[in-house]
Amino acid sequence: FFFLMIRRPPRSTQSRSSAASDVYKRQEYMGKNILITWRKMRLIVGDDTGLIKQINLEEGKVIGKYGTQEKNANIIQIHFLTQDQKVFLYLQKNNTINVYDSEINDLLGQYTVHEASAEDPVVSFELYQECSKIAFVQRSGKFSLLSYKFDEDEGFVFGEAKVVHQVKCEFVSRLRKCVGDEDSAFILCRGSTVTRISVSKEKETWKSKNVSNDELDLQVPIYDMDCCLDKEKKHLLYVCTGYQKVRIYDTRNPRSKPIQDILLDKEGSPFNNMSLSQCGSLLFVSNLKGDVLVLNTKKNMHQEGKLKGNSGTVKDIVLHKSQPYIATVGLDRFLRIYNTNDCQLVKRVFLKQKLNCCQFYDEELEEEKLKPINLEQEYLQTRNITKEFVKENRNVVSSAKGNKVRLVYQKGIGEVKQEDQYSQIDTKVEEGLEDNGEDDDFEDGESHTKSKNGNGKDSLLGQRKKRGVNSKLALLRKMRKRV
């Protein structure tokens, strides 16, 4: 005979997961006694038909639509222009850069890159507000700068585009502006290493070097997809490739080879997006298969887990600037929000069209400070027991200190854990504590004088109704369920 024993998940787990949560430690939540109101977050996404949608996570619905549906009008990238985030720029597949005002629901300006074509389209663009320039790169490797002027009275005016640099490569995959280096533009492509260009100086300032040749003395193929800078050591550059590798460069050296060349998944899918967490220790890398790997930069890119749920290519991953949440969009038409602390899915919204890009609104979210529940005080308040009565009957209202319980507060998806001492109220229910002599649970004329019983315990004299005892026990059970 064979017996199969299934272990029940312990109550100490942080979520509705299996018993494996006791084996694999989850990361601690950011901040103590704080519940993040993720439901108040808003996002903006761009799809394949040319529409830009504003999403409210609390309702899980589209609260605003901008643009028109056209062929070859795919939204490639979105960037906010103003601080109130009512005006934003977006790049379309038909090689046009549009400026849109969501308040008046109309275009403020449009620029068409005439040098680009269907064979050599504009792949990516970045916004540099300090020098009032827009940088964009074409598939062939042409890097150009476009000046602009924006005034609330005069409106938005485009200048002239200027070709600054030409990268010799097969094709360009992306142009990236990294957090921590607001003046630089990194060009990632296939057939050539990473190139950094200074927007203010309009020239190349750094270029990486490929790794040494392989065992057959052949050049190792290059296919860089995305990059980001380390937040503590800003000279370290992380690059993900189309060959399931993550490379680390030192940008202080003018022509530097990768410090590390780490192969993560031999039989996996090519990487296409990368983003670094707020703390700088977690690196999120997505691939064409739909997986989002969570890598630890402090442990030699050790894989801590995956963000599960995506089916199909993940087109974009975006981290919130202040809160521990990450958004993913892709070909499965779903917008998904994950908590970066425990890698759990928070919310998903179906948006009908294939999605290409997304951005978080940088709103100042209110944080709710959670207070520990004192069961004794709450019980006294619900039963209308005054403080004077408690002072006069200290021996009855006795608190059993030293009893610790772990309270779990849960609202939405945010969870905060802390320990607090609370007083047992079992004895008060058993002893029949009255509500300042005006409790309906006792009959009129009952005697409430104290005396010692045979066991030497304090008790209240008088015959009590079963209804009164049962009501107090029911109240006790409700308070226990809250814990």
N, C-alpha and C positions, 0 to 999 in steps of 0.2 A: 504494500500500500504506500502511496505517496501522498504526503500532506503539503498543501500550499498555504503558507502563512503570509498574510498581507498586513503590513504594519500600518496602523492608523496614524495620520499626520499629527504631531504634537500640537498643543495649543499655543506653544511659544513661537510658532512660525509667524512671519510678518505678513504673509499673504496666503491666498488659497492655493498654495503650491503643495508638492508632495513632501514626503518626509526627508527628501534630500536637502531641504533647506537647513537642517541641523548639521549636515556634513559640510556644505559649501556656505561659508559665511557671506552674508550680504553686507554691502557697504552701509555705513552710518548715514543718516539723513543730515542734510545741510541745515545747521541751525537747530537750537533746542527751543522747545516751547513755541514753535512757530508753525503755523499751518498756511501753506502757500495757496492762494486762491487762483488755481489754474483755470477755473471756469470763466474767469473774466478776461482771458487772453483772446486776442484776435490775430488772424493771419490773412495774408493775401497770397493767392496762388494764380499761376498762369497755365493755360491749357493749350492743346494742339489746334483748337479752332479759332484762336485769337481773342478769347475772353479772359478777363481778369476778374476773379471772384474774391470777395471779402467774406471770411468765415468767422462766425461766433461759436466758440467751443461750447459755451453753456447750452445753447439751443441746438448745436450741431447742424446748423443750416446756413445757407448763403444769405447774407443780409445786404449784399450789394454786388452788382455786375457792371463792368466797364468794358468798353470796346465793342467791336462788331465781329461777327463770325464770317470769316472769309477763307478761301483756299490759299495755301502757302503763307498763312499769317500766324504761324505758331509763335507763341510767346517763349523766348529763349531765356531771358533774364529780366529781373526787376530790381530797381534800386530806388530808395526814397530820396527825395531832393530836399525837402524842408524839414524842420524840426518837429512840426506838428504832424508830419507824415500824411498830409492831405494831397501833396503833389509828388508824383513819382515818375521815373523814367523806365521804359521797357523796350527791349530789342525784339524785333520780329524776324521771321525767317525770310521775308522779302527785303531784307537789308535796310530797314527803316528804324530809326531811333525816335520814339514818341515821348512827349511830355504830357502827362494827363493830370487834371485837377479833379479829384473825387468829390469835392464840395459842390462845384458847379456842373460836374458830370460832362466835361468837354475837354477837347485837346487844346493845349496851350501852344504847342509847336510840334513840328515834324521835320526830321532830317533824313534824306535818302542818300546812302553811300553809292554814288554813281560808278565808282571804280569797281565795286563788287558786282558779281554776277552769280548765276546759278551754279557755275562750276567753281567759282572762287567766292563763296559767301562770307559774310561777317560771322565769325564763330562766337565771339564773346566780347563783352565790354565792361568797363569799370568806371566809377564816378569819383573824381578828385575835387572836392568842394573847396579846399584851401587855395588851389591855384585856378579854380573855375575851368576845369578841363575834363573832357570825356575821352578815355583811351579805349580803342577798339582794335581788334586784330582780325585779319582775314585768314582763310584756310591756307593760302599759299605762304603765309609768314609775314605779310606786310603789317607793321605796327604803326598806327596813326594816332594823332592827338587832335581833338576837336574842341575849340574854345567856345564858351557860351557866356551869356549875361542873363541874369534873372533878377527882376525887380517886380514887386507887387503892383506897382503903378504901370510901368511900361510893359511888363510881361516877360516872356522868355524869347531870347534872340540867339540863334546859332551863328557861330563864326565860320571860319574856313578850316577844313581838315588838312593836316600836314603829315606826310609820311616821314616818320622819324627813324625807323630801323627796319631791316629786312633780315629775317631768319632763314637760313638755308636748311630746309627740312622737307620731309615728305608731305606732311600736313600738320597743322596746329590743332591741338585738342582743347586748350583752354587758356584764358588770360585770367590771372588771379591777383587780387589785391589782398595781402595778408594783414591780419591784425597785429599791430606792433611796428609796422613799417608802412606808414600811410603815404609815403612819397614814391614807393617802388611798385613796379608792375612785373610780375613773373610770367614768362611765356613758357608753356609746356607743350611739347609737340612730339611727333614720332620721327626718328631719324636724327635728332639733335638733342643735346643736353639742355638743362634748364638755363634760361637767360633772364637776368634782372636788368630792368631799365629804369632810370630815374626820370620821373615825369617832369620835375622842375628843371633839371639840367638837359633833358631831352637827349640822353645818350646812354649807352650800355655801361653799367658799373660792375657787373659780375657775371661770370659764366662758368658753369660746372664742367667737370671732366668725367668721362666715362670710366668704368672700372677696367681693370687689366683684361687682356685677351684670355680666352678660355684655354683648355688643354690642347686644342688643335691650333692655337695661335690665331683664332678668328675673333673678330670684333663681336662683343656682346650686344645684341639688339637693344635699342632704346625706344621706349614707348611710355613717356611720362603723361599722367592723366590729371593729377591734382596735387596741391601742396599747401602747407601751412607752417607758420613759425612757432617755435616754442615760446611760451609766455614768460618763463623765468630766464632762460638763456636764449635771447632773441637772435643770436647768430646761428642757431641750429635750425635747419630747414628740413621738414619731413616731406617726402615725395612718395606718392603711391603710383605704381606702374600698371601697365596692362598685362604684365606677366606675373601677377600675384606677389609682387615684392613691395617692400617699404624701404626706401633709402634715406639716409640721414647725411646731410651736407653741413659743412662749416663755411659760412659765407664770409668769414674774415679773410680767408685765403682767396686770391684772385682766380686761380685755376685749381680747384680742389676736387679730388676724387671723393666718392662717398665714404664717410667714416664707417658706416655699417650698411650692408646690403643683405636684407633679411627676406628669405623666401617663406611665405606664410602658408600657402596652400598650393601644392603641386598640381592637383587635379581640379582645382577650383575654377572660378570664372574671373575674367579680368576686372580689376578695380577701376572705378570711375569717379568716385567722390570721396572727400576726406574732410573731417572737421575735428577741431580740438575742443575739449571741454573747458569750462570756466576755471577749474582748478589747475588745468594743464597736465594732468596725469593720465587722462583717458583720451584715446584717439579712436574716433569712429570712422570706419572705412567701409564703403558699400561697393558692391560688385554688380555685374550685369545679370546675375542669377536672382537677386533679390535679398541676399543676406547683408546684414550690417554688422561687421565684426567690431567688438569692443576690445581695444588693445591698451595695455598698460605701458606707458612710456618710461616708467621708473623701473620696470622689470624686463628690460630688453624685448619690448613688444610682445609680452606674454598675453595670449588671448584670454580675457576674463569672461567673455560670454558673447551672446548674439542678441540683436534686436529682431525678434521673430514676428512673422505675420505678413511680410511683403511677398507677393507672388509676381514675378516679372522684374524687369530692370528698375532699379531705383535711380531716378533722374536727378534728384537733389536732396541733400540733407542739410538742415539749418538748425543751429543751436540758439536758444534764447540767451540774450546778453547777460541777464541778471538772475534768471531762475533755472533750476535744474531740469530743463525739458528740451527735447529734440524733436523736430518734425521731419518726416520723410514723405516724398511724393514720387510717383512712378507710373508705369504703364498699366497698373491694375486699377487706376482711377480712384484710389483711396488716399486721403490725407490721414496720416497716423501720427499721434503724439505719444512719446515715450518719456518715462521718468529716468533720468540718467543715473540716479542713485541705485535703483534696483533693477533697471532694464525691463520694467513692466510696461505693457501697453496701457495708456491712460484713456485715449479717445481715438476713434476712427470715424471719418466722415466720407461718404460716397458722393463723388462730384460729377459723375456721368461721363466726363471727357478724360482723355489721357492727360496727365499733368506733367509739366516740365520743370517748374521752379516754384519757390515759395519764400516768403519773408514773414518774420514776426513783427508785430507792432511793438515799438519800445515804449510801452506805457508803464507808468509807475503803479505797480500793483499793490494794493493794500494787503498787509499781512495781519492775520488774526492771531493775537497772542492768546494761547490757551492757558487757562488756570486749572490747577488740580482740583478735583471734586472732593470736598470734605463731606463724607456721608453723614456725619453726626450733625453738622450745621444744616445741611439740606433737609434732614429728617425733622429737625426742630422747627425749621421754617415752614415746612409743609403741614405740620401739625399745630402751628400757631402757638408754640411754646415760648414764653418770654424768657429773657435773660435773668430776670429776678427769680423766677421759679427754679432755674438751673442753679443759681447761686445758693438758694436755700436747701436744695436737695442734691448736694454734691455727691453724697454716697450712693444715690440712685443713678444719677447721670454721671457715671464713672467711665472714663475713657481708658481703654486697654492699649496704651502706647507700646511701640516696639514692634507692632504687627505691620509688616511691609507688604504691599501689593503692587504689582506692575499694572499701571493703568494705560490703556490704549485708546487714544482719541482718533476717531476716523470721521472725516468729512470729505466726500468726493474721493480722491485718490491719495491725498496727503495724509501721512501718518506720522505721529510724533509720540515717542515713548519716553516715560520718565517714571521715577519711583517717588512715592509719597506715603507718609504715615497717615493712617486714618484710624478712627475709633470704631470699635465694634459696637453695634447697636442691638445685638441679639439679646443681651441682658435686659435692655430697656423694654423690648417687646415682651419678653417673658415676665418681667416684673410689672407690666401693665402701667407704664408711665402715662399719667393723665395730661391732658392739654390744659394746664393751668386751672384745673378744677371745672372746666366747662366743656368736657368732651361728651359728645352724644353717645359714645360707645358705652358709657357707664349709666346705670340706672340712677334716678334721683334719690338722694338720701343715702348713697353708699358711703361707707366709712373708709377714709383713705389714710388712716393712721398706720404707722409702721410698727412691726413687731418681729420678733425672731421666731422662725419656724424650727422644726425639729432638726433640720440640717444646718442650722446656724446661718442661713442666708436671709437677707432682707427681702421682704415681700410686701405687697399692698393688700390690706384686708378688704374684704368685700367681695361679693359675688359678681363676677364679670360676665357679660353676655358673650356668647360664642361669636356673635357678629362682630363685636369689637376686636376680639383676638384675631379672627380671620382677616379682618381688614388691615390690621397692622402687619400681619405676616405677608399678606399680598403686597403691601407697600415695600416691605423688606426685599421680597423677591424681585420687584421691579428695579430697585436700586442695585441689587446684585447683578442683574442682567446688564446694567449700564457699565459695570466694571468689566 
